[in-house]
Amino acid sequence: MMQSLVPLQQIPPEVQEVIRNQQSTILAILSLYILLFLLVTALARREYTEELTDFAVASRQLGWIITSFTLFASISSGVGMLGFPGTVYAAGAGFTTTVIFGFSLAGILIWFFGRRIWVIGNEYDFVTPGDLLGDYYESDLMRIYTVIISVMFNIFYIVAQLAAGGILINVLTGGAISTNMGVVIVGVVIALHVISTGVRGIAYFDTLNGGIQLIVFTMFAGAIILHAGGLDVFTGIGDSAAGMISLPGPA
């Protein structure tokens, strides 16, 4: 088995101490989260019809609120919690301009193309990008290309998300569960959830996650303003590590 990606020992000592002192609270919160996950899975399973259209696009009945939270949770999941902050720490605050531009562009593209794709998909009963592109270009080869590209993208994205989940489980359990075992646990749970509920289960669970993340992010912002000096924090960073807030940054 490969070496654990980020063992607890690499976490700053003061953070390790907080985790150890609050272990019972952390485990209680994790248990509550798992319970909520099971409830969401049961709800989605109860509405699941096992039809291909229901599995792939939830019978086109999710609505814009659930869809928005699904997109928000997908973007701000492992990539948002670990990937983006880690890149900012390594490359400097200039990377945040890339993040902001990317999110803004994604939102515009989804708004402009998404509505049109939904109308066409609903009209011709498309359930995958391959259906739409293959029919438009009247080419089965285009369908195959679309599948290959989708698989290539999703392999890397899913692996990154699984790695992030494994790292978080390792840290939050105080090292009791290794990163590699955490990856296996997350992977098995997600696979069973998706197989048994389809996209509806993903969307419902992401709505829960998106709501939690939105609340936590708001709390973080309030904590920084109240306890960390507000915007003066960035002035302090500039005094101690000017290169980290310069453009494009040390990288």
Secondary structure, DSSP 8 states (H G I E B T S, - for coil): ----SS-GGGS-HHHHHHHHHTHHHHHHHHHHHHHHHHHHHHHHHHH----HHHHHHGGG--HHHHHHHHHHHHHTSHIIIIIHHHHHHHH-TTHHHHHHHHHHHHHHHIIIIIHHHHHHHHHHT--SHHHHHHHHHT-HHHHHHHHHHHHHHHHHHHHHHHHHHHHHHHHHTTTSS-HHHHHHHHHHHHHHHHHHHHHHHHHHHHHHHHHHHHHHHHHHHHHHHHHS-TTHHHHHHHHH-GGGGSSS---
